[in-house]
Each structure stands twice: as C-alpha cells, then as structure tokens.
C-alpha cells in the first residue's frame, strides 16, 4: 500500500469539522466503516460525548457484514446497545414517524462500495436521502474510495422503467463515482432537496485503484473478498440473472463461471479467440459448496466446467463488455440448457433486465445479435452520462 488517503471517517474524526457535534444521529454503517487504524465507527460513536448514537439501519449484509443475502430485522445491537432497523424500512411511510420518535438530527452514511450499479448500498443511501428530505433532517455522507474508479464508465444507463433496489436512478453498470458524488448527483438531478453534507476524502484521486490508497481492503460482502473479485464483479454480476454458476460456493466468486453441461476447454478457446483487451480465460473445474440460501450456490455439490477470468491489464479491461461476450459464448454453446433466472411471483421484469438496466441485453442475446453490437448500442446514452457526471465529481 503506497498511498496516504484519508477516508471521510478519518477526516471527520481527526478534524471533527463539527458535522456530528451536538447531534442525535442514526447510521447506515457496517463493518467497512473503520479509520485508517482500523478503529470502528461504532466504537468511536459509542465513546463520544460530542454526539449521541440513537439507532442503526442495517444495510444489505448487515451491520457487521455477516448476513449472506439479507438485511437484519429489528433487534437491539449487542455492541452498541441501540436498536437496529432494516434499511428497507427507510422506504416505508411510517419511517418519518420513527425518526421523529427518536428525535434524530442526522443520518450518517459510511459504506465501502464496489463501484458497480448492482451493489445496492448506494441506493440505500438514496432511500435515506428521500426519507431525510421528508423528515427535514440532515444526511451526512462520509466518503470512501471507489475501488475501480480508473475503469471508465461502461454498460447500459438504467432505463427508469426497470428501477429497483439495485438501480434507483440513471447511471450505467460501471459509473466511476464515489458515494459522495453519487449522492450529490441524485440530490440535484432529481430535486430531492435533502440537506446533504459530504465529508470528502483527503488525498484521493479518480485514477487510483484501491491498492493505491494505503487503506486496508475490507471484505465488503461474503462474496467480494478481494479487489480482484470486485474488478470482475463489475461485469459478471450479470450472471446472477441466469442459470450459470457465478462461482458462489467457491473461493473465487465472480471470477469463475460454469455449469455441469459446459465444455471448459472449448469455452475458454472460444472466448480467447475473441481477443478481448486486458483479459484471458482459463479452463475451470469446480464443485460449488452447498449453501442454505439455495439460489446462492447454483449446482451445489455438482461438478461444473467453465472458465476463470484472469485480468491481465486493468487499464484496458472492459468488465461489462467481457461479461456480455461470456454470456454470448455460453448461450451459443448450448442454447437449450442455458436459461434466464425465472421471474419471482408478482415480479414485473426478469432478474437479468433488472441487473442490466433494461430488457435490451436479454432480448438482443436471444436474437443472436453479436456481443459488440449490443455493447455499441449503449454508447450514446453512456456519452451523455459521462458529460453529466463531470458536474458532480468532487475530486478533480
């Protein structure tokens, strides 16, 4: 680690900037909210006499990061002794009543993100902004690095007809922005009128990979253990929308893909022949470990064949383009056995459409349109997004 970046939490706790002083606060914070010396936000808040920690909202994966695929329900947190509410409650009509009952002055958000639209923490922040605006209270974002910020914006800009908890406003699959920047964009572009305070990082730049910051990498979720997994996840999270294993139940989730019927050698050869920049595909043979949440470990206990992604050059790697080629190659290898993930009961859209941002990717793959033609069709909206985001970049 070579950098000397100070996160928003480090800045807030070392300078105190008066952002918390005298306030009763609620938090959307998890295990990733630590100082450069690995001191937890919870420990800092519990010990502080300057402000009062009133209650917590549990983001996806829980306040300690140990929930596999869910938010924790209401309970009393053993470490802090304060109530924990699930963050989906921020979207309920009676949430303003909860805020007023607790007499909170501000909601504090400190969450390490993944840099991809699918990773839902940024939208929990947006739900909180909506709720804070209605309640007339402040929302404070303690900013942290986007771990894959050097990757240019890529993918499809969300079509608002496909709005969901993993896609709340018009950004592409890979956006290149920090939570503070995204919050500023959301507040202004959608006239949220939230009393927003962003505590900026010190020493961070958009051309930094996470390893350049000097900060320790937290395991941000049970299936994103490393920065390498986050780099590939930026595209390969799309595989959650189909019946191909995305490597859950292995030690390399979102880097290994396969199914029992695939031919690893043939698939790797086909993908490598496409000459995609910054990536090589190797044969992969694996058996996903069973998981109580069955949709997590597809083909649990079965022998699978497929490919592993090896990023050879992050500067030229295009994660969404690579994932679209991977989907295309697998569909062409066995179109009868490949399936989209079924709609859940009462669902309006396919899971793949929610993940990709519209039904464009799914329908064009079904029609046999070449992968690069699909990706190329997104360029106009993507260019408009890139121009718009310039207004909201806090780290020039």
N, C-alpha and C positions, 0 to 999 in steps of 0.2 A: 504494500500500500504506500503510495507516494504522495498523495495529496494532503491538504490541510483544510478540508471543507468543514464548516460548522453548520449543522442542521438547524432548522428553525427552533427546535427544542434547546439546542446548545446556546443559540443566540438569546432566546427568551430567558433562560435560566442564568446566563452569565451577565447579561446586561439588565435583565429584569424589565426593561422597556415599558414598565407599567401596564403591560397588557393583561395581567391577571389581578393586580393589586386591588384588594377590597372587594373582589367579586365572588359570587357563588357560581361555580361552574359545573356543567355536565361535560362529559367527554365522549368522543368517539376515538378511542385509542386502543391499541393492542400491544403485544409483546415487542413489536418493532420500534416502539416509541422509547428509545433509550438515548442517553447522551453519548458523546464520543468515548467516555469512560465506562459505558455500559450500565449506567445508573438508570433505572426505570422511571418513567414519568409518574407512575403510581407512587413510588417511594418519595419522589420529590414533592408531589402534591400532598401526600399524607402528612409529611413532616412540616409543610409550610404553614406559617402563621399569617402570611400575607393574604391568603385567599382560602376559600372553602371548597373542597371536592364534595359535591352534593350527590350525584349519581352518575352511572356509566351507561352508555349504549354499547351493546355487543355487536361489532361488525361481523361480516362473514368470517368464519373460522374462529370466532370467539375472542374474548378479551385477552386470552393467553395464547391464542394461535393453535389450540389443540383440538378444535372442532373440525372434523373432516370436510363436511359439506353443509354446514348449517350455522345458524345463529343460535346462541344460547337463549333459552326462555328466561322469564323473570326469576331472579334469585338474589340473594344477598352475597356479595363478593367477600370471600373469606379474608383476602389480603387487605382490603381497604375498609371493609365493614359497611359499605354503602350499597344501595340497590343497583341491580343491573337490569336494564330493559333491552329487549331485542331491537335492533336498529330498524326493522321493518315497521315498528310502532311509530317511527317518525312520519310515516305516510298516513297514519290513522287520524281521523277527525278530532279525536279527543286528546291528541298529543299536546296541543297548546295548553289544555287544562292541566296535564301532567307537569309541564314546565312552570306554570303559574303556581301550582300547589307546592312545588319545590323552591319557588321564588328564585329561579336561576337568572343570572345576568348574562351568561355567555355559554356557548357550546364550543369546546376546543376539539379540533380535529388534528391528529398526528398519526398518520398511517403510511408505511412504506408501500409504494405502488410497484407495479410490474411494467408499466409503460405501454400496455395494450388495452384496447377498449373493453375486452371481455372481463378484465379483472375489476370486479364490481365495487371496490372501495371508493372510487371517485364518485360513484353515483349515490352511495350512502351519504357522502359529503353533500351532494346536491339535494338529497331529500332533507338533510339537516338545514341547508340554506333556505329551502322553501318554508320549513317549519319555523325557523328563526325569524324570517321575514313576517310571517303571520303573527308570531308572538311578540314582535318588536324587541328582540334581544340580539346581541352581537354574536357573530360566528368568527372564531379565530382559527386560522389555518397555520400550523407550524410546518413549514415547507421542508421537503426532503428531496433527494435526487431522483430524477427519472433514470433508472439503471441502464436504459438502452437509448438515451437521448440522441446519440450520434446517428442512429438509424433515421433516415429521412421519413417523413410521413408517408404511409403506404396503405393500400387497401381501399375498401369502399367506404365512403362517407355515409353514415347512418341515414336511412330513409325513415323519417319520423313515424311512418305507418307501422314500423317494426320496433317502436320504442318499447323498452323493457327495463328490468332491474340491472341488466348488463349493457344497456345502451339508452341513455336518457336524453342526450342531445347530439347535435350533428358534428361528430368527429369520426375520423377513419379508424381502422383497426389498429394502426400504429400512429400515434399523434405527436410524440416528441415533446410533450409538455409536462410540467410539474403540477402537483395538486394545486398549488397557489395560483399558477397561471390558468389552469382549467376552471378554478372557482371564479377568478376574475372574468374570464370569458363568459361563463354561464350567467353570472350576475348581470353583466352588461348586455349581452346579446339577447337575452330572454327577459329582460326587465324584471328581474326577481326582486330588486330593491332591498336586498339583505344588507344589514350593517356589517360589512365584511372587513376583517383585518387579516392581512397576510404577514406573518413574520418570516422574512426572507432568509435564505441561507447566506453564508459568507464564504467566498472563495470558490463557488460552484460556477461552471460554465456548461453550455449546451454541448460542447464537444467532448465531455468527459464520460467515459464508461464508469460503471460503479467502482471498479477496481482502482480508478484514478483518484477517488475521493479521500482515501485514508480512513474511511468509515468501515466498520465491520459489517459484513453482509448477514442480515438476519434471515432465517428460513421463513419467508413471508407467508407460505402456506404449506401444508403437508406434502404437496406435490410440486412445489417450486423450491427445491432445496439449494440451488446454486444460481449464479448469474448466467451460466451457460444454459440452464433449463429455461430461464426467463427469456433469453435471446431467441430460442426456438419456439417457445410458447407464443410469442408474438404473432406467429402464423399458425402453428399447429394446434392451438386451442380449437380451431375449426373442427378437428376430428371428434370433439365431443358431440357433434351433430350427426354422427353416422355409426355404423356397427363395426368400425375398425378400432382395435385397441390403441390408445394413445400412450401406452406404457405405464398406466396406473397399475400398481401392484408389482412394479419393478423398481430398481434403483435409479432408472433414467427416465422418469415420466416426461412426456412431451419431446423426447429425443428418440424414442423407439416406437415403431408402429408396425402392426401386423394383425394377422388372423390365421386360424388353422388351415384355411384353404389356399393361402398365397404361396408363391414360389419366391423365396428370398433372393436367390441368385438372379432370376430373370427380372425381378422388380428393380433390384439395385442396378443391373446393367442398363435397363431402360431409362431410369432416372439420370444416371451418369451420362448417358448419350445425349441428353438434352442440353448439357453444357451450362447449367445454371451457375451464376457467379457466387464465389465465396462458400460453396457447399459441396460436400461429397457424400455419397450414400453407400453405406456398407451393409452387408448381409446381417440380419439379426434373427436370433432364435431364442425364444423366451417362453416362460410359463408365468402368467400373472398370478400373484398371490391372492387368495380369496379375501374379500372384504365384506363386512356386514352390510355395507351400502352397495348393493349388487351392481348398480349402474357404474360404479367406480372402477371395478376390476372386470372389464369385459373379458370373457373367455377364461375366467378364473379357474386355475388348475389344468387348463388345456395347453398343449404345445402349439405355439404360434410361430409363424415365419413372417418376415417382413424386412424392414430396413431400419438402420440407425442413421441419424443425421449427424454429420461431422462438419461443424462450421470451420472453414479454413481461413476465412478473411471476413471479419465482422464489417469492415468498411464497405465491402461490395455486396455482402449478403442481403438478400431481399426476402425476409421471412414469409410475408403473405404470398408473394409470387411462388416461392418454393413450395408452400403448403398447397396452393392451387394445383401445381404440377403433380404433387404427390397424390392428391385426390384424383386427378385426371388419370394418372397411370394406374392406380388401383382399380378404378371403375372400369377402365378398358381391359384390365387383366381378367376380371371375372364380373361382368355386369349383372349376372343372375344372382350372385351371392352378396354383392355389395348392396346395402340398404341404408336409407336415411333413418335416423332415430325417429321412432313413431311419435306423433303428437300425443301429449298427455291429454287426459279428459278435459274438455272445455277449452283447450288451447286453440288459439286462432291461427298460429303460424307454426311451421316446422322449427325445431330447435336449430337446424342449420341456418335458417333465414334470420333468426334472432342473433345468432353468432356473427354471421357475415354482414348483417346490416340491411338486407333486403332479400327478395327471392331470386335476385339476378344470378348469383353464383350457382345455386342449385339447379335452376331451370336451364341455364346455359350448359352446365356439365351434362345434364340429362340429354340435351340436344346434340351433344358431341362437338360443341364449339371448342376450338383449341384453347389451351390454358392461357397463352399470351394474349389472345384476342379478348378473353374475359377480363384479364387484368388491365389491358389497354383501354377498355371502355370506361374505366373508373377515373381516367386521368383528368377530365375536365372539372369534375366536382372536387377532385383532390387538389387541383391547382387553385381553385377558389378558396378552399380551406387554408392552404399554405399562405395565401395572401392575407386572409382574415386573421390568422393566428399571430402575425407579426405585431399587431396592436397590443397583444396580451403577453408577450414574452417579457418576463421580469428580469431576465439575466441576459443582457445584450451580448 
